[in-house]
Amino acid sequence: MKPKQTIVHLPVYQPGKPIEEVKRELGLTEVIKLASNENPFGSSPNVKAALEAEIANISLYPDGGAVQLSEAVAQSLGVATNQLIFGAGSDEVILMLARAFLVQGDETVMASHTFPQYKHNCEIEGAVSIEVPLIDGTHDLDGMLAAITDKTKIVWICNPNNPTGTMNTDAEIKAFLAKVPAHVLVVLDEAYCEYNTTGQFPNSIELIGQYRNVIALRTFSKIYGLASLRVGYGIGHPDVIRSINQVREPFNTSRFAQAAALAAVKDQDFITSCREANTAGLQYLNEQFAQLDLHAFPAHGNFIMVNVGRPAADVFNGLLRRGIIIRGGHMLGFPTSIRVTIGSREQNEKFIAALKEVLAEVAVQA
Ligand SMILES: Cc1ncc(COP(=O)(O)O)c(C=O)c1O
């Protein structure tokens, strides 16, 4: 029994280390996870009641089309419901995009380094990934344009980019889209867009109205704090959404996910408070990194990548021993950097205290 040829070389996804595993392995009672860009403040208090009410319906299949949720999200964004597609996380929307649009031999363009699920899903479909190096941690949009050929089907732009946290502005994305051929679908992955405070973030809803070949991806896993429930969505032209719906599994988002997301989207005060706390946390970390003479990429989401000037695996392990889980850049293409999620004030302070100890014990990389 042989699996299909396009998957034999694929690595199995390595997630951030789970808290329970670290506690068990290291005999720690308190562990802080700043590794997966989750919301340190949880989710809207309204979510709990919505989930409790949904328990009465667990024997019933969910609404495959997520009608109620679609209506609420459509209204909040000012789009039509046939412009939305929901998935089990935006991960599943990425998978469905690859499944709907790519065949063996197609080309797809993305940054190096960026969110790994684009390449992963494209390769499963047998497409060739053309990776365009980042410039100073930011998407090189001119380089990506130059990489487009007649065979290109999808261009992926992660904005802000995971793992570097950098962003491309509205003006940059507009100039880029004006030059992208109409046969190419441009995916704007905006998993962290709600954290943005620059006033320069692309207005993707407006862009989707203007370009049929643009789809934006959003998620309830980050600022909405529902990562465990797996719900994300795409916003695009109805024709693009219809194609994705054709490959969607019938009941891909659960009743709990839909009910929680519905309650969460109606509580925008919670989102505002999380954004404000994130901005304050980011400012604190940037000040601390500056004092430690460490260079960080400009961060526009709820995480920051900082160059610690030492082997990332050693810094990762040093922090882990102190009960702090972050992402080592050695896993992400940045051997002397770490990626850390902005936590609560207390978590950020504990992280910085631990980092200072680790920097003192790990030798600087020559
Ligand atoms: C850029 C980006 N896109 C998509 C996802 C997937 O999120 P989810 O499947 O939880 O919606 C993540 C998760 O870390 C991400 O960082």
PDBQT file of the ligand as one rigid body, heavy atoms in Angstrom, charges set to zero:
ROOT
HETATM    1  C1  LIG A 401      -1.061  33.174   9.195  1.00  0.00    +0.000 C 
HETATM    2  C2  LIG A 401      -1.944  32.091   9.685  1.00  0.00    +0.000 A 
HETATM    3  N1  LIG A 401      -2.932  31.643   8.902  1.00  0.00    +0.000 NA
HETATM    4  C3  LIG A 401      -3.752  30.675   9.298  1.00  0.00    +0.000 A 
HETATM    5  C4  LIG A 401      -3.613  30.090  10.540  1.00  0.00    +0.000 A 
HETATM    6  C5  LIG A 401      -4.531  28.977  10.903  1.00  0.00    +0.000 C 
HETATM    7  O1  LIG A 401      -5.374  29.331  11.926  1.00  0.00    +0.000 OA
HETATM    8  P1  LIG A 401      -6.701  28.536  12.210  1.00  0.00    +0.000 P 
HETATM    9  O2  LIG A 401      -6.701  27.300  11.361  1.00  0.00    +0.000 OA
HETATM   10  O3  LIG A 401      -6.677  28.233  13.654  1.00  0.00    +0.000 OA
HETATM   11  O4  LIG A 401      -7.810  29.484  11.801  1.00  0.00    +0.000 OA
HETATM   12  C6  LIG A 401      -2.606  30.513  11.396  1.00  0.00    +0.000 A 
HETATM   13  C7  LIG A 401      -2.411  29.881  12.707  1.00  0.00    +0.000 C 
HETATM   14  O5  LIG A 401      -1.456  30.033  13.381  1.00  0.00    +0.000 OA
HETATM   15  C8  LIG A 401      -1.746  31.544  10.953  1.00  0.00    +0.000 A 
HETATM   16  O6  LIG A 401      -0.737  31.983  11.712  1.00  0.00    +0.000 OA
ENDROOT
TORSDOF 0
